Amino acid sequence: MADDQEKTEEPTQKKIDDAREEGNVPKSQDASGVVTLFVAILSFLLLFPFMSEQTVLLFQYYFSLIGTPLDKLFMIDIAIVTIKGFLLIIMPLAIAVAIAGVVAALGQFGFLFTVKAIMPDFKKIDPIKGTKNLFSMKKMIEGVKITFKAFTTLGVGFIFFFLFIEELPTVALFSLGDQLDWLVDKMIVIAFVMLFIIFIFALIDLIIVRKQYFDGLKMSKQEIKDEMKNMEGDPLIKAKIRQKQMEMSSKRMMSEVPNADVVITNPTHYAVALKYDETKRAPIIVAKGMDNIAQQIKKVARENNVHIVQNPPLARSLYNDVDLDRPIPEALYAAVAEVLAYVYKMNNK
């Protein structure tokens, strides 16, 4: 019994889907951060000429205002131009970073829309519980991890920084333009080295987060049994439903027997009731059954003066090969026609 309660089984797809509906998905903040940071740096480098040009144009506008008397409308114009200038400078970079954040999230857990995660939960603002979480072991471990990652990343960055400082005596002999180019190149190198370190930490964090997520969703054998029972339904209830369906089907069949032209029997094990409508291509089976149901069909047929014809091979073929409310196949036309001809002769049709 204890083995059934231990959560040793991998989560079912339903358990994972239910967790997603609750907003519980494996998400690594480090992975999202490194993608966003990479896109931010790359976008900044690509957009830098455009941003520089817009900045220069904005300052040229400010310099052109020197000596112009200020009034309320003029100040409004300055504010509008300033806002437009800042939007042109900042918005492309902001849009690129925002798209990167969305793509990073979609890459981890796909598209997800749920309102359960943002529903108010007063338990989350419990000061006692919040204090316990603040000083919990988990928070302490997270703090140590963040500190370690920060010091490692900055440490590697400083190592490269000091290596580049050794080149300063040589760089001092360059022209001002070359010195600026050297500075930009070294800044790019340091940025991408630090970004690579962050990427390694993000990859490790992503693996750990996903493992912890699926470990947290693991189920016991009893939980899987209960879930399967809930999905498929209680066997007792399903048996009751099948019984009711069979009873309803049997009642419907019996109500059609009085309208049949003939009942073909085995004579004891099978009974098949046929009805022929001249507007249809072939006779249709309106009722069929074995053993007890066969006896009931014959009883209803006798009570309603429906002819009963014994033809064991034909009765077995009709019962096994033709579904209820379906016309007979062409292979049985001749045999059924012979039976119907006999019945019509008896009825003087």
C-alpha positions in Angstrom: 0.0 0.0 0.0 2.9 2.3 0.8 4.3 1.8 -2.7 1.0 3.0 -4.2 1.3 6.3 -2.2 4.9 7.1 -3.2 5.1 9.6 -6.0 7.4 7.5 -8.3 5.5 7.6 -11.6 5.9 10.2 -14.3 3.0 12.6 -14.6 0.3 11.8 -17.1 -0.6 14.2 -19.9 -3.8 15.2 -18.1 -1.8 16.1 -14.9 0.5 18.3 -17.0 -2.5 19.9 -18.8 -4.2 20.6 -15.5 -1.0 22.2 -14.2 -0.8 24.4 -17.3 -4.4 25.5 -16.8 -3.4 26.6 -13.3 -0.5 28.6 -14.8 2.0 26.2 -13.4 4.6 25.8 -16.1 8.4 25.2 -16.2 9.9 28.7 -16.6 13.5 29.6 -16.1 14.0 33.3 -15.4 17.7 33.0 -16.3 16.9 31.5 -19.7 14.4 34.3 -20.4 16.9 36.9 -19.1 19.8 35.7 -21.3 17.7 35.7 -24.4 16.4 39.2 -23.7 19.8 40.5 -22.8 21.4 39.0 -26.0 18.7 40.6 -28.1 19.0 43.9 -26.3 22.8 44.0 -26.9 22.5 42.9 -30.5 19.7 45.4 -31.1 21.6 48.2 -29.5 24.6 47.5 -31.7 22.5 47.4 -34.9 20.4 50.4 -33.9 23.3 52.5 -32.6 23.8 54.5 -35.8 20.1 55.3 -36.0 19.9 56.1 -32.3 23.0 58.3 -32.6 21.5 60.1 -35.6 18.2 60.8 -33.8 20.1 62.0 -30.7 22.2 64.4 -32.8 19.0 65.7 -34.5 17.4 66.3 -31.1 20.3 68.2 -29.7 20.6 70.3 -33.0 16.9 71.2 -32.4 17.7 72.3 -28.8 20.7 74.4 -30.0 18.6 76.0 -32.6 16.3 77.4 -29.9 19.0 79.4 -28.2 17.9 83.1 -28.0 14.3 82.3 -28.8 11.8 83.8 -26.3 9.9 81.2 -24.4 6.1 81.1 -23.9 3.5 78.5 -23.0 2.8 77.3 -26.6 6.5 77.2 -27.4 7.2 75.0 -24.3 4.5 72.6 -25.4 6.1 72.4 -28.9 9.4 71.6 -27.2 7.9 68.9 -25.1 6.2 67.3 -28.1 9.4 67.3 -30.1 11.3 65.9 -27.1 8.8 63.1 -26.6 8.8 62.2 -30.2 12.6 62.2 -30.3 12.9 59.9 -27.2 10.3 57.5 -28.6 12.2 57.3 -31.9 15.4 56.6 -29.9 14.0 54.2 -27.3 11.0 52.4 -28.9 12.8 50.2 -31.5 15.1 48.9 -28.8 12.1 48.5 -26.4 10.0 46.6 -29.0 12.9 44.3 -29.8 13.4 43.5 -26.1 9.7 42.9 -25.5 9.5 40.5 -28.5 12.5 38.7 -27.2 10.9 38.3 -23.8 7.7 36.8 -25.4 9.7 34.5 -27.7 11.8 33.3 -24.7 8.7 32.4 -22.8 7.0 30.7 -25.7 10.1 28.7 -26.4 10.0 27.3 -22.8 6.3 26.4 -22.4 4.5 27.4 -25.6 1.4 29.6 -25.9 -0.6 29.7 -22.7 -3.6 31.8 -21.8 -5.1 31.4 -18.4 -6.6 33.8 -15.8 -6.2 31.4 -12.8 -2.7 32.6 -12.3 -3.8 36.2 -11.8 -6.8 35.5 -9.7 -6.6 37.2 -6.3 -5.3 34.8 -3.6 -5.4 36.3 -0.1 -3.1 33.5 1.2 -0.3 35.1 -0.8 -0.5 38.3 1.3 -0.5 36.5 4.6 2.3 38.4 6.5 3.2 35.4 8.7 3.5 33.0 5.7 5.3 35.7 3.7 7.8 36.1 6.5 8.4 32.4 6.7 9.0 32.3 2.9 11.3 35.3 3.1 13.6 33.5 5.5 13.1 30.0 4.2 15.9 27.6 3.2 14.7 27.8 -0.4 15.1 31.6 -0.5 18.5 31.3 1.1 19.7 28.9 -1.6 18.3 31.2 -4.3 20.2 34.1 -2.8 23.4 32.1 -2.7 22.9 31.0 -6.4 22.3 34.6 -7.5 25.3 35.9 -5.6 27.5 33.1 -7.0 26.3 33.8 -10.6 26.8 37.5 -10.2 30.3 37.3 -8.8 31.4 34.7 -11.4 30.1 36.7 -14.3 31.6 40.0 -13.0 34.8 38.2 -12.1 35.3 36.9 -15.7 34.4 40.3 -17.0 37.1 42.0 -14.7 39.7 39.4 -15.9 39.2 40.4 -19.5 39.0 44.1 -18.4 42.5 43.9 -16.7 43.9 42.0 -19.7 42.8 44.9 -22.0 44.2 47.5 -19.6 47.7 46.0 -20.4 47.2 47.2 -23.9 46.7 50.9 -22.9 50.3 52.0 -23.4 50.1 50.9 -27.0 46.6 52.3 -27.5 47.8 55.7 -26.1 49.8 56.1 -29.3 46.7 55.7 -31.5 44.7 58.5 -32.9 41.5 59.5 -31.1 39.3 57.7 -33.6 41.3 54.5 -33.4 41.2 54.7 -29.6 37.4 55.0 -29.7 37.2 52.0 -32.1 39.5 50.0 -29.8 37.3 50.9 -26.8 34.1 49.9 -28.6 35.7 46.6 -29.7 36.9 45.7 -26.2 33.5 46.6 -24.7 31.8 44.3 -27.2 34.2 41.4 -26.4 33.6 41.9 -22.6 29.8 42.1 -23.1 29.7 38.9 -25.1 32.1 37.0 -22.8 29.9 37.9 -19.8 26.8 37.0 -21.9 28.3 33.6 -22.6 28.8 33.0 -18.9 25.2 34.0 -18.2 24.1 31.6 -21.0 25.9 28.7 -19.3 24.2 29.5 -16.0 20.9 29.9 -17.8 21.2 26.5 -19.5 22.0 24.8 -16.2 19.1 26.6 -14.6 16.7 25.6 -17.4 17.6 21.9 -16.9 17.2 22.1 -13.1 13.9 24.0 -13.4 12.4 21.5 -15.8 13.6 18.5 -13.7 12.1 20.1 -10.5 8.9 20.9 -12.3 8.3 17.3 -13.6 9.5 15.8 -10.3 6.9 18.0 -8.5 4.2 16.7 -10.8 5.1 13.0 -10.2 2.2 10.8 -9.2 1.6 7.8 -7.1 0.3 4.6 -8.6 -3.0 5.2 -6.8 -3.3 8.7 -8.2 -2.9 7.3 -11.7 -5.5 4.6 -11.1 -7.9 7.3 -9.7 -7.3 9.5 -12.7 -7.9 6.7 -15.2 -11.1 5.8 -13.4 -12.3 9.4 -13.5 -11.4 9.7 -17.2 -13.0 6.4 -18.3 -15.8 6.4 -15.7 -16.6 4.1 -12.9 -16.9 0.5 -14.3 -20.1 -0.1 -12.3 -21.7 3.1 -13.7 -20.5 2.2 -17.2 -22.0 -1.3 -16.9 -25.3 0.3 -15.7 -25.3 2.7 -18.7 -24.6 -0.2 -21.1 -27.4 -2.2 -19.5 -29.9 0.7 -19.9 -28.8 1.2 -23.5 -29.3 -2.5 -24.3 -32.8 -2.3 -22.6 -33.8 0.7 -24.7 -32.5 -0.9 -27.8 -34.3 -4.1 -27.0 -37.6 -2.2 -26.4 -37.2 -0.3 -29.7 -36.6 -3.5 -31.6 -39.6 -5.2 -30.0 -41.8 -2.3 -31.1 -40.7 -2.8 -34.7 -41.4 -6.6 -34.8 -45.2 -6.2 -35.3 -44.4 -4.2 -38.5 -42.1 -6.9 -39.9 -43.1 -9.1 -42.8 -41.3 -12.2 -41.5 -39.2 -13.5 -38.7 -36.5 -16.0 -39.8 -35.3 -18.3 -37.0 -32.6 -20.9 -36.3 -35.2 -22.1 -34.8 -34.0 -21.8 -31.2 -30.9 -19.7 -31.0 -31.4 -17.0 -33.6 -34.3 -14.8 -34.7 -34.2 -12.0 -37.3 -37.2 -9.9 -38.2 -37.3 -8.5 -41.8 -39.4 -5.7 -43.3 -39.6 -5.0 -47.0 -40.7 -1.6 -48.4 -41.3 -1.6 -52.1 -39.8 1.9 -52.3 -36.5 0.6 -50.9 -33.9 -1.4 -52.7 -33.8 -4.3 -50.3 -35.4 -5.7 -47.1 -34.2 -4.2 -43.8 -33.5 -5.9 -40.6 -35.7 -4.3 -37.9 -34.9 -6.7 -35.1 -32.5 -9.5 -34.3 -31.3 -11.4 -31.3 -30.0 -14.6 -29.7 -31.4 -17.0 -27.1 -33.7 -15.0 -24.8 -34.0 -12.0 -27.1 -34.8 -14.4 -30.0 -37.5 -16.0 -27.9 -39.0 -12.6 -27.2 -38.9 -11.7 -30.9 -40.8 -14.8 -31.8 -43.3 -14.3 -29.0 -44.1 -10.7 -30.2 -44.3 -12.0 -33.8 -46.9 -14.7 -32.8 -48.9 -12.2 -30.8 -49.1 -9.9 -33.9 -49.6 -12.7 -36.5 -46.2 -12.2 -38.1 -45.0 -15.3 -40.0 -42.1 -17.2 -38.5 -40.0 -19.2 -41.0 -37.3 -21.6 -39.9 -34.2 -21.3 -42.0 -31.1 -21.9 -39.8 -28.3 -21.0 -42.4 -30.1 -17.8 -43.5 -30.9 -16.8 -39.9 -27.3 -17.2 -38.9 -26.0 -15.3 -41.9 -28.4 -12.4 -41.4 -27.6 -12.2 -37.7 -23.8 -12.3 -38.1 -23.4 -10.3 -41.4 -26.0 -7.5 -41.3 -26.4 -4.7 -38.7 -29.7 -3.6 -37.3 -31.7 -1.1 -39.5 -29.4 -2.0 -42.5 -30.5 -3.6 -45.8 -29.5 -7.1 -46.5 -26.5 -7.6 -48.9 -26.9 -8.7 -52.5 -25.5 -12.2 -51.7 -28.6 -12.9 -49.6 -31.2 -11.5 -52.1 -32.2 -14.8 -53.6 -32.6 -16.6 -50.2 -34.6 -13.8 -48.7 -36.7 -13.4 -51.8 -37.7 -17.0 -51.6 -38.8 -16.6 -48.0 -40.7 -13.4 -48.7 -42.4 -15.1 -51.7 -43.5 -17.9 -49.4 -44.9 -15.4 -46.8 -46.7 -13.3 -49.5 -48.3 -16.5 -50.9 -49.5 -17.4 -47.4 -50.9 -13.9 -47.0 -52.4 -14.0 -50.5 -50.3 -10.9 -51.6 
